[in-house]
Amino acid sequence: MTTGWVTHERYYWHDTGTAGGPLPVSRWVEPMEHIENPTAKRRFANLVAASGLLPHLTPIEPRYAEPAELTRVHTPAYVAEIEAAANNGGGNLGGGTPFGEFSYEIARLSAGGVLAAVESVVSGATANAYALVRPPGHHATPAHGRGFCLFNNVAIAARHAQEVLGIERIAIVDWDVHHGNGTQDTFWDDPDVLAISIHQDGVYPPGSGPVTDVGGPGAEGATINVPLPPGSGDGAYRAAFDQVVVPALDRFGPGLILVASGFDANGFDPLARQMLHSESYREMTRRVMDAAERHCDGRLVLAHEGGYSPFAVPFCGLAVLEQLSGVRTEVEDPYLPIVENYDGRLRPHQAEAIAEAAQSAGRSWIVQE
């Protein structure tokens, strides 16, 4: 079996228009390309092709998610709102989330790409899979999109795995630098979905994702947040996996692991202030792969989320795909020495934040066998 690879030209045609980076144009904010644009994702796909890795991957054709699949997570009114706005030429959900005339259908294809990846892995056609989809999804709540997200791709895939594919317990690891608020909201009361978010404390959404958010009544402990201080690097993320993520996965024993794979914790990202590099992402991938081997016969799907450095994201993504596939290409990351020079060792204040998250995660665990 091989690693599945989902991407599609239409993903790069999702139109976010002009903006002032992540913010709308205003009187004193000159128009430029929106920060959530195709460039980083397209360059990721291009590097995969140029590296020689592509022949070692199994292409998975994305499909359009049906409205009934979207409404396993989103309200029918919200789905209808996006469709109607797109049919009228596009809209804006606020929070820097504009979309164009064809974005409803492209967002359906984005969600469907993750569905196709999950179906491939659960059926055994591929060992694991990476879905390079766009628009992203983890900020979209059941009734509202924000943060560049229209439909919550990972949440839709998790519900599909539960209700159609017969996977009872699903773990979601979100290493995007921003809090996975939409995923948390979706599964707040579900003890059979473990939602772990590692994010920069307070960066987006403001005030979202404190360690005290652990899930609703009857699902306490199924939500885990690891808010890391700005400036956290490889050492802090490794410690977070050692002390929080891996122990939680081992306690939970999932039948499938999904990863919301954002690369915006890299040391060059314009929307956050963390210090990861390509080897950090390789290591995090190794650890979730090991957990998947222990608990669910290796069933693991990664779905692309954020990451806005067009030069760094491709190398972070390639490292993940190399680890998933077990194939190391001849590509060397030229940006790796720069970020390593930032010195990402675990600092005392970072260790304190991780210890607090570990204490919170272990305090009220009710979803263990």
Summary of the structure (lengths in Angstrom):
residues: 369
radius of gyration: 18.8
end to end distance: 30.0
largest distance: 57.3
contacts: 1422
relative contact order: 0.15
helix: 40%
strand: 17%
